[in-house]
Amino acid sequence: MPVGWLAQDTRRERRGVVMDHLDGFVWLRPVGGGREWTARPGDVRPLHDPEHAEARLRARVADANARSRGEIL
């Protein structure tokens, strides 16, 4: 699954944006921002397109808001 895609961690029952693939794990970040977590590739599935588009938009808005507040560069 490509970086930037919205995915469901079926083991933890959480949604996140795929941030990286490292050491055999998928790194995910909550859609609205927050602390990343790792998941096994077999526990991660892509979300359907409508869910993906809406969540990616929310993630981009959250990033833009954090940048405007000076929280991230």
C-alpha positions, 0 to 999 in steps of 0.5 A: 500500500503506497505512502499517503493512502488511508488504511484500516489497522484491523488488529487495533481497529484504527484508521490511519494514513500510511507514512512509511514501510520500515523493518517489516512494519507499516507505519500509520499516523492518525488521520487528524494527526498524532502519534504514529504506530506500527502494524503488521502488513497483514493487519492493514487494509486499504479503505474504499475510495470515498472513505479514502478521499474524505479522510485524506482531505481531513488529514491535509486540513489538519496538517495545514492547521498545524502549520499555521499554528507553527506546530510543524514546518 
